[in-house]
Amino acid sequence: MKYHKLVENAGRPQGFWGKMMIKAMNKGHSELTDWALAHLEIKRNYNALDIGCGGGKTVSKLCKKIGNGKVFGVDFSELCVEKTKKLNKNNIMCGKASILQASVSSLPFEDNKFDVITAVETFYFWPDKLNDLKEVYRVLKSGGKLLLVFEMVKSEDEPHKWDKVEKSLGIEAVSKDGIVDILLHAGYQNIRTYSKSSTGWLCVTAEKE
Ligand SMILES: C[S@@+](CC[C@H](N)C(=O)[O-])C[C@H]1O[C@@H](n2cnc3c(N)ncnc32)[C@H](O)[C@@H]1O
């Protein structure tokens, strides 16, 4: 019961179980996020965006790396926006962070705004993956990079590893080739994949030329 209530709230956290899920995600995705961020150059003056910011931990990690730049976070869940704002209160007060309620399908930003864009454990939930990736491409600067981060990765060694979660949430684990393919179709270049064999994690960087 508890497991189901928690997992049900991964895609759009709300209410009591949403709050519990946000807490669990901030803790549970922290190591994954640190590992993935190490594959992305983040300069102190960068404009960064975290899509599907959840409880705001990635936004706070980005704020630590960015000096006089700015970090935006978006999530379509009202509760996630509230929690991300709470965790990043000081960053928001000093003008370093700004959090907005928005869907990846229609980002409230002008073209060519961001040097880096991160999306941690959220891609599976995007409603129209190819067009959503194109929308992300629109707001990336030329030379800017997108970092996609995945824990749910299809594995030949453990083909049924994600069956339960996939069934509960109606989403699909990703494959490395599938992600590279869709990024190429969406117009990205210089796509690089990184896997951590001990955990099965995958992160992918992709550039707008
Ligand atoms: C599994 S959580 C991951 C949260 C956070 N990135 C982390 O690593 O802890 C997925 C997040 O993506 C958000 N999300 C799902 N679909 C979205 C969409 N279409 N647009 C914006 N955010 C979305 C959810 O509300 C949720 O906060």
The ligand as an ORCA input file, in Angstrom:
! r2SCAN-3c Opt
* xyz 0 1
  C      10.606     11.118    -10.540
  S      10.402     12.830    -10.309
  C      12.084     13.431    -10.340
  C      12.222     14.759     -9.631
  C      13.637     15.324     -9.558
  N      14.144     15.641    -10.867
  C      14.537     14.378     -8.830
  O      15.458     13.829     -9.453
  O      14.329     14.146     -7.627
  C       9.746     13.382    -11.857
  C       9.417     14.851    -11.850
  O       9.108     15.269    -13.170
  C       7.978     16.122    -13.109
  N       7.302     16.077    -14.423
  C       6.720     14.992    -14.980
  N       6.202     15.318    -16.175
  C       6.485     16.626    -16.378
  C       6.192     17.539    -17.433
  N       5.489     17.156    -18.502
  N       6.618     18.809    -17.316
  C       7.297     19.205    -16.207
  N       7.592     18.389    -15.169
  C       7.189     17.111    -15.254
  C       7.142     15.563    -11.970
  O       6.199     16.462    -11.469
  C       8.212     15.185    -10.973
  O       8.543     16.234    -10.111
*
